[in-house]
Amino acid sequence: MNRKGFPESYDLPALLLFLSDIKAGRRHVEAPVYSHLTYDVVPGEKIVVDQPDILIVEGLNVLQTGRPPRDGKAIPYVSDFFDFSIYLDADERVLREWYVSRFFSLRDTAFRDPRSYFHRYASLSNGEASETANRIWHTINLVNLRENVIPARQRADLILRKGADHIIHSVLLRKL
């Protein structure tokens, strides 16, 4: 769980196959259902996507490329299947504040459900919740942000920079 959200935590071959099938116009393409409650893929549950006009793919690491193979063979990246990509950006300080605030909100709502992966955090005091949220932010989320997410930012076609107020403060469009 200390690497959840990092590139290696995704089923990249399955994601690439899904995107390839969608881009090829295949009918009734299945994708697994992810539960934010259990923090995992729901066993046996699928969603069917049938030749969408627009498909929005959201994820922390979808613009990442990785290292090319030494043998020079072409390998696909998730972003190879995108017609247009948008990167939502904000200062690290603001992202941490949003994360901690969300942690507190979830502690009082979704974490209360005994089926929740994070149920163990539901009874934390405010001080314990703040300490836990900040520890998770600094040891997991911030590491992933700096090592994987931010380095891929410049690959986006459009970068929208948000302020603490969630208002877009700048728009950077890459020349197409």
C-alpha positions as CSV (number, residue, x, y, z in Angstrom):
1,M,0.0,0.0,0.0
2,N,3.0,2.3,0.3
3,R,3.2,2.3,-3.5
4,K,-0.5,2.6,-4.2
5,G,-0.9,5.2,-7.0
6,F,2.6,4.7,-8.2
7,P,3.1,3.5,-11.8
8,E,3.8,0.0,-10.8
9,S,0.5,-0.3,-8.9
10,Y,-1.5,-0.1,-12.2
11,D,-2.2,-3.1,-14.4
12,L,-0.5,-1.5,-17.4
13,P,-1.0,-4.4,-19.9
14,A,-4.7,-4.5,-19.2
15,L,-5.0,-0.7,-19.5
16,L,-3.1,-0.7,-22.8
17,L,-5.3,-3.5,-24.2
18,F,-8.4,-1.6,-23.1
19,L,-7.3,1.6,-24.8
20,S,-6.1,-0.2,-27.9
21,D,-9.5,-1.9,-28.2
22,I,-11.4,1.4,-27.7
23,K,-9.1,3.2,-30.2
24,A,-9.6,0.4,-32.7
25,G,-13.4,0.8,-32.5
26,R,-14.1,-2.5,-30.9
27,R,-17.6,-3.0,-29.4
28,H,-18.4,-3.9,-25.8
29,V,-14.9,-3.4,-24.3
30,E,-14.8,-4.4,-20.7
31,A,-12.9,-2.6,-17.9
32,P,-12.7,-3.5,-14.2
33,V,-14.6,-1.5,-11.6
34,Y,-12.6,0.2,-9.0
35,S,-14.0,0.9,-5.5
36,H,-12.8,3.9,-3.5
37,L,-14.4,2.2,-0.5
38,T,-12.3,-0.9,-0.6
39,Y,-9.4,0.8,-2.3
40,D,-9.2,-2.0,-4.9
41,V,-10.7,-3.5,-8.0
42,V,-14.1,-5.1,-7.3
43,P,-13.7,-8.8,-8.1
44,G,-15.9,-9.9,-11.0
45,E,-17.4,-6.5,-11.7
46,K,-16.9,-4.9,-15.1
47,I,-18.1,-1.9,-16.9
48,V,-18.7,-2.1,-20.6
49,V,-17.7,0.7,-22.9
50,D,-19.2,0.6,-26.4
51,Q,-17.6,2.8,-29.0
52,P,-17.7,6.1,-27.1
53,D,-17.5,9.4,-29.0
54,I,-15.4,10.7,-26.1
55,L,-13.5,8.7,-23.5
56,I,-12.0,10.5,-20.5
57,V,-9.1,8.6,-19.0
58,E,-8.2,10.0,-15.6
59,G,-5.1,9.0,-13.5
60,L,-2.0,10.3,-11.8
61,N,0.4,8.6,-14.1
62,V,-1.3,8.5,-17.5
63,L,1.2,10.8,-19.1
64,Q,4.3,8.9,-17.9
65,T,6.5,7.2,-20.5
66,G,9.0,5.1,-18.6
67,R,12.3,4.0,-20.0
68,P,12.5,2.7,-23.6
69,P,13.6,-0.9,-24.0
70,R,17.3,-1.5,-24.8
71,D,16.4,-3.6,-27.9
72,G,14.9,-0.5,-29.6
73,K,11.5,-2.2,-30.0
74,A,8.5,0.2,-29.9
75,I,6.4,0.0,-26.8
76,P,3.1,1.8,-26.3
77,Y,2.5,4.3,-23.6
78,V,-1.0,5.1,-22.2
79,S,-0.8,8.6,-23.6
80,D,-0.2,7.3,-27.1
81,F,-3.9,6.6,-27.2
82,F,-4.9,10.1,-26.3
83,D,-6.0,12.8,-28.7
84,F,-5.7,15.5,-26.1
85,S,-4.4,15.6,-22.6
86,I,-5.1,17.9,-19.7
87,Y,-2.9,18.2,-16.6
88,L,-4.5,19.9,-13.5
89,D,-1.7,21.5,-11.6
90,A,-1.4,23.2,-8.2
91,D,1.4,24.1,-5.7
92,E,2.5,21.2,-3.5
93,R,1.5,23.2,-0.4
94,V,-2.1,23.5,-1.8
95,L,-2.2,19.9,-2.8
96,R,-1.2,18.8,0.8
97,E,-3.9,21.1,2.3
98,W,-6.5,19.6,0.0
99,Y,-5.4,16.1,0.8
100,V,-5.5,16.7,4.6
101,S,-8.9,18.3,4.3
102,R,-10.2,15.4,2.3
103,F,-8.8,12.9,4.8
104,F,-10.7,14.7,7.6
105,S,-13.9,14.7,5.5
106,L,-13.6,11.0,4.6
107,R,-12.8,10.2,8.3
108,D,-16.2,11.5,9.2
109,T,-18.0,9.8,6.2
110,A,-16.7,6.9,4.1
111,F,-14.1,5.8,6.7
112,R,-17.0,5.0,9.1
113,D,-18.2,2.2,6.8
114,P,-16.7,-1.1,8.2
115,R,-16.0,-2.3,4.7
116,S,-13.8,0.7,4.0
117,Y,-10.1,0.1,3.6
118,F,-9.5,3.1,5.7
119,H,-12.0,2.2,8.5
120,R,-9.2,2.0,11.0
121,Y,-8.8,5.8,10.7
122,A,-12.5,6.6,11.5
123,S,-11.9,6.8,15.3
124,L,-8.8,8.9,15.2
125,S,-8.8,12.2,17.2
126,N,-8.2,15.4,15.2
127,G,-4.6,15.4,16.2
128,E,-4.1,11.8,15.3
129,A,-5.9,12.3,12.0
130,S,-3.8,15.3,11.2
131,E,-0.6,13.4,12.0
132,T,-1.7,10.4,9.9
133,A,-2.8,12.4,6.9
134,N,0.4,14.4,6.9
135,R,2.5,11.3,7.2
136,I,0.7,9.6,4.3
137,W,1.1,12.8,2.3
138,H,4.8,13.1,2.9
139,T,5.8,9.4,2.7
140,I,3.6,8.3,-0.2
141,N,1.7,11.0,-2.1
142,L,4.4,13.7,-2.2
143,V,7.0,11.1,-3.3
144,N,4.8,9.9,-6.1
145,L,4.0,13.5,-7.1
146,R,7.7,14.5,-7.3
147,E,9.0,11.3,-8.8
148,N,6.3,10.4,-11.3
149,V,3.5,13.0,-11.7
150,I,5.3,16.3,-12.0
151,P,8.0,15.0,-14.5
152,A,5.2,14.1,-16.9
153,R,3.4,17.5,-16.7
154,Q,5.1,19.0,-19.7
155,R,3.8,16.1,-21.9
156,A,0.2,17.4,-21.5
157,D,-1.4,19.4,-24.3
158,L,-3.1,21.7,-21.8
159,I,-1.9,22.6,-18.2
160,L,-4.5,24.2,-16.0
161,R,-3.0,25.7,-12.8
162,K,-5.4,26.0,-9.9
163,G,-5.2,28.1,-6.8
164,A,-6.2,27.2,-3.3
165,D,-9.7,28.5,-4.1
166,H,-10.0,25.9,-6.9
167,I,-10.2,28.6,-9.5
168,I,-8.0,28.2,-12.6
169,H,-5.3,30.9,-12.4
170,S,-3.4,30.0,-15.6
171,V,-3.9,28.2,-18.8
172,L,-0.9,26.8,-20.7
173,L,-1.7,25.4,-24.1
174,R,1.1,23.5,-25.9
175,K,1.5,24.6,-29.5
176,L,-0.1,21.9,-31.6
